[in-house]
């Protein structure tokens, strides 16, 4: 199960939690994926990405190293 989703809405990319609550908006898919690593709880995590073309895919993410 994916704990996060990213959807394209117009020119924005919306990061959603598992309950479909909006966490943040971004100008690019890459920015949204990068920010998603701050929210993941386990490694690896899978993020469901829905593009403007209507296609969905899963992306595997690893948490960012904390210093």
C-alpha positions in Angstrom: 0.0 0.0 0.0 1.2 3.5 -0.8 1.4 5.9 2.1 1.6 8.9 -0.2 0.3 10.0 -3.6 1.3 12.7 -6.0 -1.3 14.0 -8.5 -1.1 16.4 -11.3 -3.7 19.2 -11.1 -3.3 21.8 -13.8 0.3 23.1 -13.6 0.7 22.0 -10.0 1.8 18.7 -8.4 -0.1 17.9 -5.2 1.4 15.7 -2.4 -1.4 13.7 -0.6 -1.2 11.5 2.5 -2.9 8.0 2.7 -6.2 9.7 3.7 -6.0 12.0 0.7 -5.2 15.1 2.8 -3.2 17.6 0.9 0.3 18.0 2.4 1.8 20.5 -0.1 1.8 21.7 -3.7 4.8 21.9 -6.0 5.7 23.3 -9.4 7.1 20.0 -10.7 6.8 16.3 -10.2 10.5 16.1 -9.3 10.0 18.7 -6.5 7.0 16.7 -5.2 8.9 13.4 -5.2 11.9 15.0 -3.4 9.6 16.5 -0.7 7.8 13.1 -0.3 11.0 11.7 1.2 10.4 14.0 4.2 7.1 12.3 4.9 7.9 8.6 4.5 8.0 6.4 7.6 9.5 3.2 6.4 12.1 2.1 4.0 11.5 1.6 1.2 8.3 3.5 0.7 6.1 3.6 -2.4 4.4 6.7 -3.7 1.6 6.5 -6.2 2.0 9.1 -9.0 -0.8 10.2 -11.2 0.2 12.2 -14.2 -1.7 14.7 -16.3 -2.1 12.0 -19.0 -4.2 9.9 -16.6 -1.6 7.2 -16.2 -0.6 6.0 -12.7 2.7 4.4 -11.6 4.5 3.6 -8.3 7.8 5.2 -7.4 10.1 3.6 -4.8 11.6 6.1 -2.4 14.2 5.9 0.4 14.2 8.3 3.3 16.7 11.1 3.3 19.7 10.5 5.6 19.4 12.6 8.7 22.6 14.2 10.0 
